Amino acid sequence: MKIVLIIGIIIVLVVLLLSVLTINKGYGYKHTIDSVDPIPDDEENKKKHGQ
């Protein structure tokens, strides 16, 4: 009975450790955003004047 309890505690600790490592790696990930191309003047003027 003690062996089953010890094995269970070891499994719980390993899963907890892996969860903490995965969460820390996720928070450390640097997200990037692609830049937006500027709208040419012709299209911008058409939108302003409703043409």
Sequence and secondary structure as in RCSB ss.txt:
>XXXX:A:sequence
MKIVLIIGIIIVLVVLLLSVLTINKGYGYKHTIDSVDPIPDDEENKKKHGQ
>XXXX:A:secstr
 HHHHHHHHHHHHHHHHHHHHHHHHHHH            HHHHHHHHHT 
